[in-house]
Amino acid sequence: MKVILTGSTGFIGSEVLRQCREDKRITGIVALTRRPLDEEVEKDEKVEVVEMKDFNVYSEETLEKMEGADACIWY
């Protein structure tokens, strides 16, 4: 299962990200963020970090990364 997650730098979102990383059913996470995540998270092969300046504008590259997602968790 592939998940799109926003808010992963906040208190609740970071916990949701941690649980998604530990869940064996989730094979990929696209983390849309405004700032970088911890180095440990950035190195996780399961996580694709996309830094966004404007959550109303999505580049073609970002749309391609989100393609095929099964769920979206928006904070």
For each residue, the residues with C-beta under 8 A, 3 or more apart:
1: 25 26 27 28 70 71
2: 26 27 28 29 30 68 69 70 71
3: 20 26 28 29 30 69 70 71 72 73
4: 29 30 32 66 69 71 72 73
5: 8 13 16 17 20 29 30 31 32 72 73
6: 13 31 32 33 55 73 74 75
7: 10 12 13 16 73 74 75
8: 5 13 14 16 17 31 32 33 37 41
9: 13 14 33 34 35 37
10: 7 13 14 75
11: 14 15
12: 7 15 16 75
13: 5 6 7 8 9 10 16 17 75
14: 8 9 10 11 17 18
15: 11 12 18 19
16: 5 7 8 12 13 19 20 73 75
17: 5 8 13 14 20 21 29 31 37 41 47
18: 14 15 21 22
19: 15 16 22 23
20: 3 5 16 17 23 26 29 73
21: 17 18 26 29 41 44 46 47
22: 18 19
23: 19 20 26
24:
25: 1
26: 1 2 3 20 21 23 29 46
27: 1 2 46
28: 1 2 3 46 48
29: 2 3 4 5 17 20 21 26 46 47 48
30: 2 3 4 5 48 50 65 66 69
31: 5 6 8 17 37 41 47 48 49 50
32: 4 5 6 8 50 52 55 62
33: 6 8 9 36 37 49 50 51 52
34: 9 51 52 53
35: 9 51
36: 33 42 49 51
37: 8 9 17 31 33 41 42 47 49
38: 41 42
39: 42 43
40: 43 44
41: 8 17 21 31 37 38 44 47 49
42: 36 37 38 39 47 49
43: 39 40
44: 21 40 41 47
45:
46: 21 26 27 28 29
47: 17 21 29 31 37 41 42 44
48: 28 29 30 31 65
49: 31 33 36 37 41 42
50: 30 31 32 33 62 65
51: 33 34 35 36
52: 32 33 34 55 62
53: 34 57
54: 57
55: 6 32 52
56:
57: 53 54
58: 62 63 66
59: 62 63
60: 63 64
61: 64 65
62: 32 50 52 58 59 65 66
63: 58 59 60 66 67
64: 60 61 67
65: 30 48 50 61 62
66: 4 30 58 62 63 69
67: 63 64
68: 2
69: 2 3 4 30 66 72
70: 1 2 3
71: 1 2 3 4
72: 3 4 5 69
73: 3 4 5 6 7 16 20
74: 6 7
75: 6 7 10 12 13 16
